[in-house]
Structure formats: C-alpha cells, structure tokens
Amino acid sequence: HKGKAGRKVAELSDMSLNDARIDPENRDARLGRKTFPEEKAIHDEVKANAVKACKPLIEMFANCDREQGLMVIFNCRKENKAMNDCMRDLMTPDHIAAMRQLRVDRMMKQKEEDEAKAKAEEKKAKGGWFS
C-alpha cells in the first residue's frame, strides 16, 4: 500500500491546480473551494457583488422577517423567493468564471506594473546623478 500511495502523491504533485480539482479520485477535488484559498476568494468576491446588487431585495426580506416574526416562513415567501432568485442569478458559474478571469487580468497587470517599476528603478540606479 505504501508504494501505491507514494505514486499517487507524485501524480498529484505533477498535476495542475485545475487537474487536481477535476480528478475524481483526489480528495481535494471533493472539498472544492475550501482547500483552494484563491477559489474561495473568487467565490467570496462574487457573493459580495451579488449581495451588493441584491441589497434592496435582501432589505425587503429582512423587513418582512422583522414584521412577521415566526410567521416569516409563510408570510414572506414572495420576498424570500425574489431575494434567492436575485442571488442565484448573480452567482452562476459564468459569473464565477468572469471573476476568475478578472482576477487573472488584475494579477497580470500588477505583475507588469511591478516589472516596469523595477526596470525604472534599475535604470535610475545605473544612471547615477545624470539620469
């Protein structure tokens, strides 16, 4: 058993993050975003955007909840459905993929800016007093 487990670990370490996530035999694949901090950050950002966009509907449901008390289950179904529909519409796999791409674009832009800044500082350091 030990040899087989060692081979499996070696196979997993050679996988990309996406391959590891998709691999059905990989325990981390079943745990999803909990084990991938970047994926959790993407989901959290999509959720924050959805909450921001659905804020009026969330407030309507919260007001109904305060007014109805224990009867919220029966008397606030319309508000609850509207709130859930809004959140569901804004947290689709397409929205998550778009946020993932946006974060990649941001990281690439930041990397380019950092490299340009480093080049400028290097050029300034080489130029001495006359640059």
BAMAR-224994 format. One record per residue (C-alpha): residue number from 1; residue in one letter; z, y, x. Coordinates in steps of 0.5 Angstrom, whole numbers. Example, Ala and Ser with C-alpha at 12.3 -4.5 7.8 and 13.67 -1.06 7.14 Angstrom:
BEGIN
+-----+------+-------+-------+-------+
! seq ! type !    c3 !    c2 !    c1 !
+-----+------+-------+-------+-------+
!   1 !    A !    16 !    -9 !    25 !
!   2 !    S !    14 !    -2 !    27 !
+-----+------+-------+-------+-------+
// end
This chain:
BEGIN
+-----+------+-------+-------+-------+
! seq ! type !    c3 !    c2 !    c1 !
+-----+------+-------+-------+-------+
!   1 !    H !     0 !     0 !     0 !
!   2 !    K !     2 !     5 !     6 !
!   3 !    G !    -5 !     4 !     9 !
!   4 !    K !    -9 !     6 !     2 !
!   5 !    A !    -4 !    12 !     0 !
!   6 !    G !    -6 !    15 !     7 !
!   7 !    R !   -13 !    14 !     6 !
!   8 !    K !   -12 !    18 !    -1 !
!   9 !    V !    -9 !    23 !     2 !
!  10 !    A !   -14 !    24 !     8 !
!  11 !    E !   -19 !    24 !     2 !
!  12 !    L !   -16 !    29 !    -2 !
!  13 !    S !   -15 !    34 !     4 !
!  14 !    D !   -22 !    34 !     5 !
!  15 !    M !   -23 !    36 !    -2 !
!  16 !    S !   -25 !    43 !    -4 !
!  17 !    L !   -20 !    46 !    -9 !
!  18 !    N !   -25 !    45 !   -15 !
!  19 !    D !   -26 !    38 !   -13 !
!  20 !    A !   -18 !    37 !   -13 !
!  21 !    R !   -18 !    40 !   -19 !
!  22 !    I !   -23 !    36 !   -23 !
!  23 !    D !   -21 !    29 !   -19 !
!  24 !    P !   -18 !    25 !   -25 !
!  25 !    E !   -14 !    21 !   -20 !
!  26 !    N !   -11 !    27 !   -17 !
!  27 !    R !    -4 !    28 !   -20 !
!  28 !    D !    -5 !    36 !   -19 !
!  29 !    A !   -11 !    36 !   -23 !
!  30 !    R !    -7 !    34 !   -29 !
!  31 !    L !    -2 !    39 !   -27 !
!  32 !    G !    -7 !    45 !   -27 !
!  33 !    R !    -5 !    52 !   -26 !
!  34 !    K !     2 !    50 !   -25 !
!  35 !    T !     0 !    47 !   -18 !
!  36 !    F !    -5 !    53 !   -16 !
!  37 !    P !    -2 !    60 !   -16 !
!  38 !    E !    -9 !    63 !   -16 !
!  39 !    E !   -11 !    60 !   -22 !
!  40 !    K !    -4 !    61 !   -25 !
!  41 !    A !    -5 !    69 !   -23 !
!  42 !    I !   -12 !    69 !   -26 !
!  43 !    H !    -9 !    66 !   -33 !
!  44 !    D !    -4 !    71 !   -33 !
!  45 !    E !    -8 !    77 !   -32 !
!  46 !    V !   -13 !    74 !   -38 !
!  47 !    K !    -7 !    73 !   -42 !
!  48 !    A !    -4 !    80 !   -40 !
!  49 !    N !   -11 !    83 !   -42 !
!  50 !    A !   -11 !    79 !   -49 !
!  51 !    V !    -4 !    82 !   -50 !
!  52 !    K !    -6 !    89 !   -49 !
!  53 !    A !   -12 !    88 !   -53 !
!  54 !    C !    -9 !    85 !   -59 !
!  55 !    K !    -3 !    89 !   -59 !
!  56 !    P !    -4 !    92 !   -66 !
!  57 !    L !    -4 !    85 !   -69 !
!  58 !    I !     2 !    83 !   -65 !
!  59 !    E !     6 !    89 !   -67 !
!  60 !    M !     4 !    88 !   -75 !
!  61 !    F !     6 !    80 !   -74 !
!  62 !    A !    13 !    83 !   -71 !
!  63 !    N !    14 !    88 !   -76 !
!  64 !    C !    13 !    83 !   -82 !
!  65 !    D !    18 !    78 !   -78 !
!  66 !    R !    23 !    83 !   -78 !
!  67 !    E !    22 !    85 !   -85 !
!  68 !    Q !    21 !    77 !   -88 !
!  69 !    G !    27 !    74 !   -83 !
!  70 !    L !    27 !    67 !   -85 !
!  71 !    M !    21 !    67 !   -90 !
!  72 !    V !    17 !    69 !   -84 !
!  73 !    I !    13 !    62 !   -84 !
!  74 !    F !    11 !    63 !   -91 !
!  75 !    N !    10 !    71 !   -92 !
!  76 !    C !     7 !    73 !   -85 !
!  77 !    R !     1 !    67 !   -85 !
!  78 !    K !    -4 !    72 !   -85 !
!  79 !    E !    -1 !    77 !   -79 !
!  80 !    N !     0 !    70 !   -75 !
!  81 !    K !    -7 !    68 !   -76 !
!  82 !    A !   -10 !    75 !   -74 !
!  83 !    M !    -6 !    75 !   -68 !
!  84 !    N !    -7 !    68 !   -66 !
!  85 !    D !   -15 !    69 !   -67 !
!  86 !    C !   -15 !    75 !   -63 !
!  87 !    M !   -11 !    72 !   -57 !
!  88 !    R !   -15 !    66 !   -58 !
!  89 !    D !   -22 !    70 !   -58 !
!  90 !    L !   -20 !    73 !   -51 !
!  91 !    M !   -17 !    67 !   -47 !
!  92 !    T !   -23 !    63 !   -48 !
!  93 !    P !   -26 !    59 !   -41 !
!  94 !    D !   -31 !    64 !   -41 !
!  95 !    H !   -26 !    70 !   -40 !
!  96 !    I !   -22 !    66 !   -35 !
!  97 !    A !   -29 !    65 !   -31 !
!  98 !    A !   -31 !    72 !   -31 !
!  99 !    M !   -24 !    74 !   -29 !
! 100 !    R !   -24 !    69 !   -23 !
! 101 !    Q !   -31 !    72 !   -21 !
! 102 !    L !   -28 !    79 !   -22 !
! 103 !    R !   -22 !    77 !   -17 !
! 104 !    V !   -27 !    74 !   -12 !
! 105 !    D !   -31 !    80 !   -12 !
! 106 !    R !   -25 !    84 !   -11 !
! 107 !    M !   -23 !    80 !    -5 !
! 108 !    M !   -30 !    80 !    -2 !
! 109 !    K !   -30 !    88 !    -3 !
! 110 !    Q !   -23 !    88 !     0 !
! 111 !    K !   -25 !    84 !     6 !
! 112 !    E !   -31 !    88 !     7 !
! 113 !    E !   -27 !    95 !     7 !
! 114 !    D !   -22 !    92 !    12 !
! 115 !    E !   -27 !    90 !    17 !
! 116 !    A !   -30 !    97 !    16 !
! 117 !    K !   -24 !   100 !    17 !
! 118 !    A !   -22 !    95 !    23 !
! 119 !    K !   -29 !    97 !    26 !
! 120 !    A !   -28 !   104 !    25 !
! 121 !    E !   -21 !   104 !    29 !
! 122 !    E !   -24 !   100 !    34 !
! 123 !    K !   -30 !   105 !    35 !
! 124 !    K !   -25 !   110 !    35 !
! 125 !    A !   -20 !   107 !    41 !
! 126 !    K !   -26 !   106 !    45 !
! 127 !    G !   -29 !   113 !    45 !
! 128 !    G !   -22 !   116 !    47 !
! 129 !    W !   -22 !   123 !    47 !
! 130 !    F !   -29 !   125 !    46 !
! 131 !    S !   -30 !   121 !    39 !
+-----+------+-------+-------+-------+
// end
